[in-house]
């Protein structure tokens, strides 16, 4: 019968004809048959099953085996013996030998017929040894899946005792070497199914034998932490972790992170490879294990590992948000990585170029998964904006991409940031950041944040960029009597000449720190600036005068020396004078008091107070002041030095505004003829800068700096509880108070009073109004009548004849921005530029401007953005638009530099003379040596860090071609890079990218 069957199978008859003949043979096999015939049929069926070159032949072999195993059990048991199975497993069958892929299928097929036989236990014992041997030989995924199928169906064949632990460990070794040989979707699906069968066998073993779990995990960690030069272990290992009971997580992580035998490089390699597992589809709890290990490392303060791994892997994790099948786990890992990485903006900034395209891709996908992920991603991005404010130039494209998505409230943001940070964000990470970086391409140097010290950093950078002040500080030679000024000189010198990308201002902080400030807490930068300038001023007053040194070095002429002999450096650079006048409205007596100032604190007008909008370059004096009611008795105005003012009525054409320059003591006749709108227009037309003004108009609903200055200079009515005690009347009377500038500072500091006390909430609140900032400002300064006449005759500065006021031009040089809603929190950063004399000394007396080619226009001067350690190029446009893009980022302290004019010519000439004689400030020997030594030390640190970093990077797990997730599929416009919308649907074209 076996010959007949073999002849039929090998014949060329059609399959349907052969199938009929085979059926007859199989039916005949159900009848009683002698042992020899049974053996012949079993041998033939075995041959067909194991060596058949077609699926049809193997199917026939299988059918015959099943019939004989069922109807001839004794013969089958005798044929299916231990010796035969051992030969199959070790030597294979037939000419193909061990190359036969169906031995395990054959054994699984035959086992079902000998389960109750006496030889069953011997066969099970043999298989327990042989499957362990097979697994140690590292079979292919397909063969491993067959072993798993065999053992899952016949658990009696699973190794026991110590062999069971070894079997689990070797099976994990096998999985670590699994690789899918094809990128076709069908092949990938088959590969995933094979991996699931193998990992499912481990799950079955662990359920019945929990003692095998920890040794298995130890083997898994050994594989993924290996730093030897070899191919990276397969991401298929992720399928193993999903079956580890979560209740074991805490103990496993604690043991790992506290094991001193595990080196940092091994741990970094292991966590890096685990993070790669986010690519594994269908895996459960992978993200939970990754996050738990990250938290465990943070708990034992292994920050160097966390920093390196985060920076090397976060882009890969982000790229997996493209694929719905792994998106949920990838987003969980990304959230933790970003929210915990709060010591530096570096990790978040790596993602900035990719965010807009990913958002576009998710929007295009239009699925529940994409919608949910977009909302979570937007929340995450706003948390990062809040934590790392001060990068408007980088954030604008991202903000534009997520502008239509929900914005979390501040409590939610603080909650997320508060519960995820690795540390308290003070000094615990100082040794790890800044990492190995080069000096900014701007050539400027940043300042390290020492724990909420951005308020100081922004002020120091603003003072440093005030070039006249910086040069004066660097030129100082007397230091013993001015310890704080000496420390400032050292700090400025390092900012000027250090090779480091950022330096620590720790020494200066400890010396200049106001005693009432709370350590580690955010402070008001304006308050710090006032304290610092006052300290420097008082220190110089009580020490030896620096002017003697300037005199000895012949830097000052006798006239300049005489004019500035009694002034400190702070007074010369930042000091101005202001006259406060109070006029009794009954007797018209005027009392006045002159006082010095280093900054002007500008309050915001009440919401109902009308302030006319202005262009950013129109002089302040062209903004009309407020009006007040005139005295009841008009006769009192005769000979009065005060101006008639009344509140203009809507639609009243006669209600013309009085320019600020006309405020002050004037004759009544003059007050009746204020400058008309036409007159102002003609005057402005003569101004060569008026063309710029037309391009920079403030929005109608916003304030401008000129508005706030006009409000500051406008008369204030003292009535009711605020009445003035008039000495002449010897009683309380209604009065009017007005402030007039009598000396403009070289550097004008303006503080916008944004923080006010809210009696309803009993808290300080911040005024978030946008304030347009002029790049040029004209300030009215009161001068003596003879000085005003001289100014008019020579045409050096604009002045209204007989008005008593002259206009001083100021150029914007720094803007300190506060990001946040409270003075006790938030973040400070600053925009700055180098301001120099833009108007040549030889300017024609008639005021005609020189051609633009002869001087650098203001809007062409390079702006810089200083944000602690980061320094970048910026622009005035960015300064102007920062609040429009980021409503909580508002200008707070402004620095303006006075242009050369009559009032400041002596100082300008002295500075110019010093510059011509000495050029760049020459530092004294000790300071030069200190900088030189530190630069050498930095080079040595760079070399050491480079070597350590090279060792770290070489140990990082290799993830070839992961970046293709960003640019495999191109947009319709064929643009490259970024996240492609085409990949969002997870179609067949992108599926292979998930695993490999």
Secondary structure, 3 states (H helix, E strand, C coil): CHHHHHHHHHCCCCHHHHHHHHHHHHHHHCCCCCHHHHHHHHHHHHHHHHHCCCHHHHHHHHHHHHHHHHHCHHHHHHHCCHHHHHHHHHHCECCCECCCCCHHHHHHHHHCCCCCCCCHHHHHHHHHHHHHHHHHCCCCHHHHHHHHHHHHHCHHHCCCCHHHHHHHHHHHHHHHCCCCCCCCHHHHHHHHHHHHHHHHHHHHHHHHCCHHHHHHHHHHHHHHCCCCCCCCCCHHHHHHHCCCCHHHHHHHHHHHHCCCCCCHHHHHHHHHHHHHHHHCCCCCCHHHHHHHHHHHHHHCCCHHHHHHHHHHHHHHHHHHHHCHHHHHHHHHHHHHHHHHCCCCCHHHHHHHHHHHHHHHHHHHHCCHHHHHHHHHHHHHHHHHHHHCCCCHHHHHHHHHHHCCCCCCCHHHHHHHHHHHCCCCCCCCCCCCCCCCCCCCCCCCCEEECCCCCHHHHHHHHHHHHCHHHHHHHHHCCCCCCCHHHHHHHHHHHHHHHCCCCEEECHHHHHHHCCCCCCCCCCCCHHHHHHHHHHHHHHHHHHCCCHHHHHHHCCCCCHHHHHHHCCCCHHHHHHCEEEEEEEEECCCCCEEEEEEEECCEEECCCCCCCCCCCCECCCCHHHCECCCCCCCCCHHHHCCCCCCCCCCCCCCCCCCCCCEHHHCCCCCHHHHCCCCCHHHHHHHHHHCCCHHHHHHCECCCCCEEHHHHHHHHHCCEEECHHHCEEECCCCEEECEEEEEEEEECCCEEEEEECCEEEECCCCEEEECCCCEECCCEEEEEEECCHHHHHHHHHHCCCCECCCCCEEEEEEEEEEEEEEECCCCCCCEEEEEEECCCCCCCCCCCCCCCCCCHHHCCCHHHCCEEEEECCEEEEECHHHHHHHHHHCCCEEEEEEEEEECCCCCCHHHHHHHHHHHHHHCCCCCCHHHHHHHHHHHHHHHHHHHHHHHHHHHHHHHCCCCCCCCHHHHCCCCCCCCCCCCCHHHHHCCCCCHHHHCC
